[in-house]
Amino acid sequence: MIGLLLVSHSAGLAAATEILVRQMAGAALPLHCAAGAGEDGSALGTDASLILARMEALQDCEAIVVLMDIGSAILSTELARDMATEALQAKIHLSPAPFVEGALAAGVAAAAGLPLARVLAEAAAGLTQKQSGLGPAPAPAALEQPPTVMREAVIADPHGLHLRPAAAFVQRAAGFAAEINLRHGKRTARGDSLMALVALGAGGGALVIIEASGRQAEAAATALAALLETPLAAAPQAPASPSTPGSPAPISPGQAAGILFVAERHRPAIPSHPAPDRDAARRRLDAAIATAASGLGGTDILQAQAALLTDPAIAQAAHRHIAQDGLNEFAAWHQAIEAAAAIYAGLENPYLRERARDVREVGELVQRQLRGATAAPAIEWPAEPIIVLIDELTAAEAAGLPPQVLGVLDRGGSASSHAAILLRAAGIPALGSVTLDPIPARIAFDGATGAIHTDPDDAVMKAMGTRPVIEAGAPAVMLTDGSMLEFWANVSSPRDATAAHQAGAYGIGLARTEILFLERHDEPGIDEQAARIAAMIAPFAGRPVVVRALDAGADKPVPFLGLARESNPALGVRGIRALLRRPAFFAAHLRAILRAGAGHDLRIMIPMVTGPGEMQETRSILADICQEWGLPPPPLGAMIEVPAAAIRLRDLAPACDFISIGTNDLTQYVLAAERGNQALSDFADAAHPAILDLCAGIVAQAGAIPVSVCGEAAGEPRTAELLVAAGIRRLSMGAARLPDIRARFSARPMGD
C-alpha cells in the first residue's frame, strides 16, 4: 500500500488532519505526521531529522506521498529526502497539493489501492470540488510581502562548503535580522544549521543561491555572497610526497626521533538506562554542550567545531530523543551525533566525507563533560620528550599537544584532516596510516617522505632528532661611515619571537597582529587581543618592539571586520582605511596593544598610510586612551607602502615618530605587478631602481626620523646591501635570515 506523510508547522493541525483522513480512509492506512519543532514538538516549525525518521518508518510501503503546508515545511522535507538512502529516496514523492484537502483525497485514493499516479492526481485535484462550488474568489488587494532577496555566489574554497566555511556562514548569518536559506541545485538548507549547509554537498566552484527575507535581507545576502566568494586563509600545505598504499602517509614535514609513547584514551560505554527525569537530562545535556563549546577557540578550525555543538539540528534531535524516546542524556547525544556523522559519511565529496570525524570529535567532548571530565581528552603525558603513537588525533588534541611531543604517528589520520592542518601550522612532524608491530621502544621518522626507523641506533637518533639552531649574534654592526646598522626581526607568533631573540635581534621591527586573527568571524575582545599579542612579543621584554595595528584586507581576510567584497582588494579598504571605518574596534585594538606592550619599549605602526590625516586621526584616538589611562603616548609610526606616501613623505613625516618601508606592497604598487601573480614574478624585485630611488628619497625627506625596511627584501643579501647604500640603517627580517645578513655586513661593512 502507498503511505502518507503529513508535514506541518503545527502539531495540532497535523493531528487534526490525521483524524479527518482516518475517518475517510480507515485505520489501516499507513500514515505518519512530522509536525512542530522543539524537543516535544509544541513549538511552531519543522525539523528535517524528524521528517526523515517518519519517512524511514514508512519505508516498507511501495511509495510515500508527502503533503506539506508552507514555507520551511517544503525546505525541511527536501532536506530530509536528500539525507535518506537512495532506496528510500526512490519511494518519496512530494505533492504540491493543498495540505488538508490533498491529504483527504490522497488518503482515500491510497486506501482504495489506486496506483501512485492516481493518488498523486487525486491529491492535486483536492480543491476542485470547492472551487467549482464557490467559483473564483474576488481578487483581494495586494498585500505587501517581506521582500526576498536572492544572490548568486560561487564557492571559493577548493574543498567546497565544508565545516569551516559553513560555520563562518552560520555565524555571519546570525548577525542579520533576516531569514536565510542557501540553495544548491534542488537542495535547500537553513542558514542557521551547520549540518544542513554541509549536507548540500556544494563543492569548490559550485554555484549556490542565497535567499534572504526580512528587514536586513539585502545586507545579509550581499555579505554572505561575499563571504562564500572569499577563500579561507590558506592552511599549511601537506607534504607533496605521495605514499604507497599500505605505507605511512606524510602529514606534516620534518624529522623527529625519540622514545615512543602509545597514547590511550579512556572512553566508557554509553549508559543505556532510561532518563528518570527527562527535563533534568535535557538541562544536563545543554550545560555540557555549552561548556564543551566554550573550551574550543583560538583557531578557525576549533571555532568551527564549536559551531557544530550549537547546531540546532543536532541539539533538537538529541532533545527529541530525551523527550519522546525517554533516552538518557548520554544515549540521546550519542544517537544525534551518529546520525549527523552518517550524513557527512554519505556525501559524494571525499573531503566532506572525512568531516564525519569532526562530528564524532565534538560528540566525544560533550560526553566527557557529561561524565564530569575536562573538555580535553584525558591522556596522561609523560614529562620526557616523546614521539606519540595515537588513534585518530583530534583537532582539539593537536591544538593542545604539550611541548615534549616531538612528533606524531597516527594509526589513522590523513593530510586533509583538521588535526593535520594544526600540526603543520605548529611545525610538528607527523605521519598517518602507521602500523607498528611489535611496538618499538624508540623511533625516528621523516614526516615528508614517510620513512620510519624502529629502534634505530644512536647515530640515526642523533641525525633525525637534531633540529637547526640559530646562533645568536650582535644586534648591530658599525659601518665604515661610523653609523650603526641594526638588525631587527619580523614576527607572527611566539615561536618566531623566541627564534628572533635567540638569534640576537635588536628588537621586533614588525609584529603582525592580523596573523593572530585571520579568518576570525567573532570579534576578539580586548583581553583576548592583549593576551595573544603579549605572548607574541614576550621574549623581548624591555626591548624595542614595533607592533603593527591590524593590517586586514586583500590577502589577509579578517571576517569580523565585515569588509565588503571588492573587485580589486589590494587597492581597496585595507590597513588603516579599514580600521578608521571601524572606530570602536580600532580603539579597542589600540587599548589591547597598549596593555600587551607593558614592560616593553613599545612603538605602534600604522599600515597602508597615504597621508598625514590618517596619522593625525590615529594619534588623536591614541592620545585619548593614554590620557584616560595616565600613560605617555608611545611612538607612532607609518608603514610606507603607498607610492603617494613615499613621494610626498615631507608632508607625512611631521605626523610620524618613525618610518618603516614595506617593500612587498610598495614594489607591487610601483611596478603594477600583483604579488601573487606568478606570471609577473619577474617584477617582484625590491632591488628595482625605481624602488631604490624611492627608498633613498624617503630617507632624505625623513631627516632625523628613523627609517627601517621590514619587507622581505631586508633578508635578501644583495638587496639588503643596496638598501643600506640608499641610506637605510634598520633592517627587519625573519629570524632565519638574521645570521646570514649580519655576517655579510660584519665581513664587508658599508656606508662610505
Steps between C-alpha positions, in 0.01 A plus 500: 500500500601861448581691819432863587718744692359830627759775560377812677622790713224416749474171687133581571417558134673178395326296771157638407564432131603143583169448683305625196697281260455187712125563528485503120766239416499264797749406770703263279646781288878542567509864612749693710536864604819707535390828649618772732843583634684477830557192711128438559373633166292774662679789330404613151753385243633196319788262566676321214634223723148425631365496144774255401413275794135492393602426139705207628197376697312475166785339305315167462224669298515474121509882482477798736294808413593806705257788561651825635347822619722805427846654489762315697286185503593463134866586560530263796330219308736543206796490737366188673454328163857590403626346826315172437654193339476469123250216534276708724535812282360304206177442693444859615267726299435859608151622413426868426138443603323709769577355840159402644302440179795325334552275800133397502497424127833318504402298808177377345676413173784316676259305724311394187818348359530740207841525329746776591418716197129503596579577866713799397236617252219475756705699749577771243129526417405536866369855458296431185169435677534808721598720206213383281251556780616844607626639173799726472555729797529873436861608478605651833702814527867425462668438832846626560726200551842511661748528216701192412848578376695246298873506433710255304843406630774264388663298780860623511639234733646219285363240744151643475258590777666293772506552874696826526327705227161363606568608858604842375172521304291410807683750720471782246133423427415519870596867501216607269130553562408271213389145425769342285512186287764369262416309183726269301332329210174353629614505861429775751648546847417727790764765552519432873577128473859394450398142428243601240749725322768232478240245390442710188822344370603819320855454374763754405381718212136403553231760434270558797212740556449694822137576580439760769178659620440752774610845606870447424457264206700712255796543732494135603496365145779733391724421798445125478570493127826683562586255777449194279701655218795587726740207544604405850856584601720229356571227750854360517527253217554129536828348382496441127668158519248233402472187712470142384173331598554322831801712590515795742348818355684834529294748703737767632862540379807482717709237674458382857656234723431395857342259744171360372195570715175317422209730588187337637166670562246388754152501346236322711201331336191712437245440781179335376262563792196723433497858625331509844437875461481613139512873573806456720668287232443771241640767733812292569551448128460870419749592773752246369464632144553859615807410706657294222439777245658762726817292518549509124660813353819664386489379139232500235508119497419470869240777476332309217489191719346712776235611250411134445414471867244778476345380172123496558455184291724294729377649827133466403552137399658425838222686682240297311670171593472605864144638488338245269716187531591535867873460438750625755717797403801281410306275264294783351810700413675190363210421266476861378875513432506167318209608280680826418826318426313264268386799293862604444610143431238471226615805302667456161786743564783303673619809686151560637462130587804526724328768706297222664806475724447860615143422599611203711781707653264764634261226605770352722574840655140522619504142628806587708322802641202283590737264679639794696838509322679791338434588136844378394534120459667336801847393390766481768806645329846402628743777590785392272521576123297246303366390165130424546314212333125565506171400341341785303650812658224758535526869421456590867780260594727636226446855621583401858804274453756563775847623401665164573321345199767500228294323236172317437436157349130449435357152442232674294511865403537669165668806355164673454381464859471805720746344745752474215457867412568598860805273519647661190428846636685407821792346311456157662608210271228239450408188304164328453393141428777374726510134605764389751524133595673442731505836679861629515653676798619793292443621147613750236304616196478752217163672468565598138608164356323254730825326596490331844792352696396275789745464789767690302861523612639809672636647176155500335338633816746787511476578129119500485442648842720807452324820405666809351618752756530870417816642650476829686708791384544873546177701456686768299827561312691823438535607139806675358324836520468457877124436494345191656301249296237331718352154441139467608251212459159449343278270710154347466495264800665428835712238324630766257581737784687233695711418195568869437607554861732199481647642179586826676257736327520864611124503547175413325472718192162361396254306716216396270183510709265399219661155475359425845144563383482385137161348410349601835127562464442604860667822608767433765468702818769720649608232747548235232683737265730621776579147617587374152708804405679487836586133445640583156736774623582352844859392417594866443409635844672834551606514134361717218192346344306634200144366499316558174131575536272246338580494127178346373380469144630379162680167557450512878128442565371597844125435463387650830575847359223445246691644204299505179604299198714704260601444141858604579556451875873582481395857415196501725399537863791348688746596772427836662217559252313204649586584860374858478171367364464288816581761768369296794712200409802719418488662844466160668788368289727787604408438864597135459837594345572743783415238760710233325794741469540551875862425591623558144638798311175510303450675166183476289506491120206586274467307171401626154541870583442742212514843662539690827126510573490128577793533742349805669166325550675194643716711730188672632334167586821375662546820699149475646563143615838584651356801680222282642753244622759753616764372256741690276412434134739252337686592179270477199635412157378452145557205272586632156342282233293748302707680233332833581627477858852424378507783248355761737658380823587860584128555564463182706822510703391765754218266610737206555749397768653235274464363148505140378503408133292198401685399185262215416195717431700805393659290225170365368346847495794677336559229239127429448557128556276301734703318763317169461505492119763245398496629144637830633756352739785669312363834620509399868836669540557746783845567352341666197654847452159664543457342844854585609453861385182524706677356806783753465242777462317385813823509703579849370152637574483335844797696632562396861200264511620134511428300185496119480412237241278216622418328171651173382762696308684572827588130523635471145878554511549693175184710545593573861834643383321726252255617768786586734668688216172694464531613862299238691646423845239262639429167333218281633464141377410143595718348771644238266653772279665696782828303520573522125419870470693587815801299380492670161525848650744397772741374234445793261381806691355761269392856530766714338 
